[in-house]
């Protein structure tokens, strides 16, 4: 299933599929926001902006408008409880 970082809930993960390079700040590219890398939502601020994510061990706070530009393939995680 394809979605964006802005649509994920806390604790969900996804693999970066694609993004609009004209909108995505270069700093995010330098910190590992590249296609094929895994993203995990760590925290969402009370008014849904900013979003705190983990990409390759880097913890990054991004605006929801930027998060909406990063397309993901969601990762379904199953636990054996």
SVG drawing of the C-alpha trace seen along z (x, -y; Angstrom):
<svg xmlns="http://www.w3.org/2000/svg" viewBox="-4 -23 28 39">
<polyline fill="none" stroke="black" stroke-width="0.4" points="0.0,0.0 1.4,-3.4 0.9,-6.4 2.9,-9.4 4.8,-10.0 2.1,-12.5 -0.5,-9.7 1.3,-7.3 0.5,-7.0 3.0,-6.8 5.1,-3.6 4.3,-2.8 7.0,-2.3 7.4,-2.6 10.0,-2.4 10.6,-5.6 9.4,-5.1 9.5,-8.5 9.3,-12.3 9.2,-15.6 12.9,-16.8 11.9,-20.4 9.9,-20.6 12.1,-18.3 14.8,-20.3 18.4,-19.2 19.1,-18.7 16.6,-15.8 18.4,-14.2 21.8,-14.6 20.2,-13.0 19.2,-9.8 15.7,-10.5 16.4,-8.6 14.4,-6.0 14.7,-2.6 15.4,-3.8 13.0,-2.9 11.1,-5.7 9.5,-5.2 7.2,-7.7 8.5,-8.4 6.2,-11.3 3.5,-13.6 3.1,-17.0 -0.3,-17.8 -1.6,-19.9 -0.2,-17.3 2.8,-19.5 5.7,-18.8 6.3,-15.1 9.3,-13.5 10.8,-10.6 13.6,-8.1 15.5,-7.6 18.6,-5.4 19.2,-6.2 18.8,-10.0 15.9,-11.5 14.4,-14.4 11.5,-16.8 9.8,-17.7 6.7,-19.8 3.5,-17.9 3.6,-19.7 7.0,-18.2 6.0,-14.8 3.1,-14.8 5.6,-14.9 7.4,-11.7 5.7,-8.6 6.1,-5.4 5.4,-1.7 4.0,-0.8 5.7,2.0 3.3,4.3 4.8,5.5 3.4,8.5 4.1,9.6 3.8,13.1 2.1,12.6"/>
</svg>
